[in-house]
Amino acid sequence: MSAFKDGLEVIVPQPLTIRVPITGYPTPVARWTFREKELSTADERVSLMTKSTFTELMVTPSVRPDKGIYTLHLENDVTSVSGEIEVNVIGTPLKIFKKKKSLTVLKIFYQNDVIGFLFVFPAAPSAPKDFKVLEVTRQHVHLKPPEIQLDAKLLAGLTAKAGSKIELPAEVKGKPEPRVKWTKADLVLKPDDRVSIDTKPGHSTVTVAKTKRDDSSTYIIEATNSSGRATATVDVNILVAPIVEVDVKLTEGIIVKAGTTIRLPAIMRGIPVPTAKWSIEGEEITSQGNIKIDTDNFSTVLNINECTRNHTGTYLLAVSNPAGTKTVALNVTVLDVPAAPIGPVNILEVTPDSMTIEWRPPKDDGGSAVTNYIVEKRESTKETWGGVSSGSIATKLRITRLQRGVEYVLRIRAENKMGIGAPLESKPTVAEHSFMPPSPPGKPQSSDISEDAVTLGWTMPLSDGGSQISGYIIERRHKGGKWIRVNKTPCKDLRYRVLGLFEGSEYEFRVFAENIAGYSGPSPISDSCKPCRPITVPSPPVNPKVKDYSKVTADLVWTKPTKDGGSPILGYTVEMKKGDAEEWKKVNVEDLIKQCAYRVKGLEEGVTYRFRVSASNMIGDGEPREIPESITAQDILIPPEIEMEATCRDCITVRVGHNINIMGLLLV
């Protein structure tokens, strides 16, 4: 209360106003006493106001008995204090002493909205007894004490976000024109680079640009003129949007081991104090079980004790107050051993001494890649596990060295850098073929018979026994004899060429199908088959040509075929066609030609012909071969030529009486 150390003077009937700044948390309770009596609003002249930063007592209108000591008592949960203020209430003088000589102004006073002037004559040496009371000379002038009007919204207080601009406008009335003063927290408000005060007759406005938290306070406008004083207050509350500070490692992501504690601390600031909300995958997190959230005015901490893989994820912290919301994401990865591989264990193949199994990787690798699968086996009647395989990340394995007829249980466990996970067990499986042998193939059929071989063909079995057929075994026998296996390696196809047969012998055949479980029963026995040289039609005649022709005949010659097809050549067939015709016409209609030459008769002079020849045996006609060149039916004219013997070309000398012999060859 240092502002009132010299006391307070009030002129009747001006309001007696005492405003005292206060501090304390919680906000103290204020009581005013005067002459050992507590003041209250039960007295119509008394009004009381207490805010978080000040308390105010107003007594209006003031009277002379209000003079005295006023005591302020402040009390909260911590302590109580008190202070005194001395108030002097000055009454309005109505009379003065006067002297006969000139009058001097003693004092100017105000009463009931009029101004009065007090005059006094100079004092004489015999002053006291010579003075007489002189009535006050008044010059009546109408005055108005100050009035301040604020917008209703300002009276209720102004709330704004930090960084925004606020304006505090006020209408100010009074005669003479009041002097205006703005104060903030009992300090005179002065303009600076952010604060401006615009005061003109009738109004005054304070503007604060780019508000800060420090701008939160009680702003008081005070208007004063010679007629009195008036005040009005505006409570300004600047809201600061929340901010959140977290360790950068949390936003980049932290890795913890399962079973440990996850601790996510964050510092938060804002005005008013922000609230914190934790969530993951859209669901709010609350304190329950092994999850605990500790939040105060400055920080919030999320603790998860004995964490598991399910606590892996992105945790969102939303810090809110009326000025806004700030959200940060904190990434957490919890490492654990892998989950069990995904089952069931698929038994791909079972034999009396082995099994082939397959499984799927774990749905959750524990946050670290699987480095190994550990496979173990045990007999279903025992409890001891034996190692089968480790050091591989393959999800398929062939297990060997099993005992025929023994029932086994298998288990697979995944391993990562954190350790070995839970096992996946198979159903008990007996080491034996789990499939049936196939049904017999269809009856073999023979074809392409030669003197020492035959080709067999058959149809596949109606049932493969549940396992893919791996091949076929063929057996043969002399009709009624003992069966002999033909192929050492199973045949993959449905056809097989049997070799090493004896010509003229009669054979029978049967076929077996094989799968992983074994052999099928025999197929139906084939029809008997006797190997023999195969007979086919002969090959075409060799080098057919036209030896000679005339206008009605053509002489053809050729050489017999290189292959008779396994049967003697019975004869030949000659065909011809006219040059522009498409259809061939058989020349020797009734009988085959026995020789390798033939004269074609009945040609038409001037017509062009083409010829071809084919051979025949007991099987039939072979492929014909066409004579390359065509002929035109006509006589061939050759001019005569004489060729003399060499002895006749020179002069011949003979004796008289001997014969003269001249030898010459006439060529036509």
PENORFEN-V45134 format. One record per backbone hydrogen bond with DSSP energy under -1.0 kcal/mol. CO is the residue of the C=O (numbers start at 1). NH is the residue of the N-H. E is the energy in kcal/mol with one decimal. If there is no record, write none. Layout:
CO&NH&E / CO&NH&E
//
This chain:
1&4&-1.8 / 2&5&-1.5 / 4&7&-1.4 / 8&88&-3.3 / 10&90&-3.2 / 11&14&-2.9 / 16&59&-2.5 / 18&57&-2.7 / 20&55&-2.2 / 29&75&-1.4 / 31&73&-3.2 / 32&39&-3.1 / 33&71&-2.7 / 37&34&-3.0 / 40&43&-1.5 / 43&46&-2.0 / 45&60&-2.2 / 47&58&-2.2 / 49&56&-3.4 / 53&22&-2.3 / 54&51&-3.4 / 55&20&-2.9 / 56&49&-2.1 / 57&18&-3.0 / 58&47&-2.3 / 59&16&-3.2 / 63&66&-2.1 / 64&67&-1.7 / 68&87&-2.9 / 70&85&-2.7 / 71&33&-2.4 / 72&83&-1.9 / 73&31&-2.2 / 74&81&-2.7 / 75&29&-3.2 / 79&76&-2.5 / 81&74&-3.1 / 83&72&-3.0 / 85&70&-3.2 / 86&8&-2.3 / 87&68&-2.1 / 88&10&-2.7 / 90&12&-2.7 / 96&134&-3.8 / 98&132&-1.6 / 102&122&-1.0 / 104&120&-3.5 / 107&118&-3.1 / 109&116&-3.1 / 111&114&-1.2 / 113&143&-1.6 / 114&111&-2.1 / 116&109&-2.3 / 118&106&-4.5 / 118&107&-1.1 / 120&104&-3.0 / 124&127&-1.1 / 126&130&-1.3 / 127&130&-1.2 / 127&131&-1.3 / 132&98&-2.9 / 134&96&-1.5 / 144&175&-2.1 / 147&173&-2.9 / 149&171&-2.6 / 151&155&-1.9 / 152&156&-1.3 / 154&157&-1.5 / 158&237&-3.4 / 160&239&-4.0 / 161&164&-1.9 / 164&211&-2.8 / 166&208&-2.5 / 168&206&-1.6 / 170&204&-2.4 / 171&149&-2.6 / 173&147&-2.6 / 175&144&-2.1 / 179&224&-2.3 / 181&222&-3.0 / 182&189&-2.9 / 183&220&-2.7 / 184&187&-1.4 / 187&184&-3.4 / 194&209&-2.4 / 195&192&-2.0 / 196&207&-2.8 / 198&205&-2.5 / 200&203&-2.2 / 202&172&-1.6 / 203&200&-2.5 / 204&170&-1.8 / 205&198&-3.0 / 206&168&-3.0 / 207&196&-2.4 / 208&166&-2.4 / 211&163&-2.0 / 212&215&-1.6 / 213&216&-2.0 / 217&236&-3.0 / 218&185&-1.6 / 219&234&-2.5 / 220&183&-2.7 / 221&232&-1.7 / 222&181&-2.2 / 223&230&-2.9 / 224&179&-3.6 / 225&228&-1.5 / 228&225&-2.6 / 230&223&-3.2 / 232&221&-2.7 / 234&219&-3.1 / 235&158&-3.0 / 236&217&-1.3 / 237&160&-2.0 / 239&162&-3.3 / 240&271&-1.8 / 243&269&-2.1 / 245&267&-2.8 / 247&250&-1.5 / 248&252&-2.1 / 249&253&-1.5 / 250&331&-2.0 / 254&333&-2.5 / 256&335&-3.3 / 257&260&-1.8 / 260&307&-2.8 / 262&304&-2.4 / 264&302&-2.0 / 266&300&-2.4 / 267&245&-3.1 / 269&243&-2.2 / 271&240&-2.4 / 275&320&-2.5 / 277&318&-2.8 / 278&285&-3.0 / 279&316&-2.9 / 280&283&-1.9 / 283&280&-2.3 / 288&291&-2.3 / 290&305&-2.7 / 291&288&-1.3 / 292&303&-3.0 / 294&301&-2.4 / 298&268&-2.6 / 299&296&-2.7 / 300&266&-1.9 / 301&294&-2.4 / 302&264&-2.7 / 303&292&-2.7 / 304&262&-2.7 / 307&259&-3.1 / 308&311&-1.9 / 309&312&-1.9 / 313&332&-2.6 / 315&330&-3.2 / 316&279&-1.9 / 317&328&-2.0 / 318&277&-1.8 / 319&326&-2.7 / 320&275&-3.0 / 321&324&-2.3 / 324&321&-2.3 / 326&319&-3.1 / 328&317&-2.7 / 330&315&-3.3 / 331&254&-2.4 / 332&313&-2.4 / 333&256&-2.6 / 335&258&-2.6 / 342&360&-1.7 / 346&348&-1.0 / 346&358&-1.7 / 349&356&-2.6 / 353&402&-2.1 / 354&351&-3.0 / 355&399&-3.7 / 356&348&-2.2 / 356&349&-1.4 / 357&397&-2.3 / 358&346&-3.0 / 360&342&-1.4 / 364&339&-2.7 / 366&336&-2.3 / 372&415&-2.3 / 374&413&-2.2 / 375&388&-2.7 / 375&389&-1.8 / 376&411&-2.3 / 377&386&-3.0 / 378&409&-2.8 / 379&382&-2.5 / 386&377&-2.5 / 389&375&-2.7 / 392&373&-1.8 / 395&359&-2.1 / 397&357&-2.9 / 399&355&-2.4 / 403&406&-2.0 / 406&431&-2.3 / 407&380&-2.2 / 408&429&-2.7 / 409&378&-1.8 / 410&426&-3.0 / 411&376&-2.5 / 412&424&-2.2 / 413&374&-3.1 / 414&421&-3.2 / 415&371&-2.9 / 415&372&-1.2 / 416&419&-1.3 / 419&416&-2.4 / 424&412&-2.4 / 429&408&-3.3 / 430&432&-1.8 / 431&405&-2.4 / 445&457&-2.0 / 447&455&-2.8 / 452&501&-2.8 / 453&450&-2.9 / 454&498&-3.0 / 455&447&-2.0 / 456&496&-2.3 / 457&445&-2.8 / 459&442&-2.7 / 463&439&-2.1 / 464&467&-1.2 / 465&436&-2.2 / 471&514&-2.4 / 472&491&-3.0 / 473&512&-3.0 / 474&486&-3.3 / 475&510&-2.0 / 476&484&-3.0 / 477&508&-2.3 / 478&481&-4.0 / 484&476&-2.7 / 491&472&-1.6 / 494&458&-1.9 / 496&456&-3.1 / 498&454&-2.0 / 502&505&-1.8 / 506&479&-2.0 / 507&529&-2.5 / 508&477&-1.7 / 509&526&-2.9 / 510&475&-2.6 / 511&523&-1.8 / 512&473&-2.7 / 513&520&-3.0 / 514&470&-2.6 / 514&471&-1.2 / 515&518&-1.2 / 518&515&-2.4 / 529&507&-3.5 / 531&504&-2.9 / 542&559&-2.7 / 545&557&-2.3 / 548&555&-4.3 / 552&603&-2.5 / 553&550&-3.0 / 554&600&-3.5 / 555&547&-2.7 / 555&548&-1.2 / 556&598&-2.4 / 557&545&-2.5 / 559&542&-2.8 / 563&539&-2.5 / 565&536&-3.4 / 571&616&-2.1 / 572&593&-2.7 / 573&614&-2.2 / 574&587&-3.2 / 575&612&-2.2 / 576&585&-3.1 / 577&610&-2.1 / 578&581&-1.6 / 585&576&-2.5 / 587&589&-1.3 / 593&572&-1.7 / 596&558&-1.9 / 598&556&-3.4 / 600&554&-1.8 / 604&607&-2.0 / 607&633&-2.5 / 608&579&-2.4 / 609&631&-2.2 / 610&577&-1.8 / 611&627&-3.0 / 612&575&-2.7 / 613&625&-2.7 / 614&573&-2.7 / 615&622&-3.8 / 616&570&-2.9 / 616&571&-1.1 / 620&617&-2.0 / 625&613&-2.3 / 631&609&-3.3 / 633&606&-3.9 / 641&667&-4.5 / 643&665&-1.8 / 645&648&-1.1 / 655&658&-1.9 / 663&645&-1.3 / 665&643&-2.1 / 667&641&-2.4
//
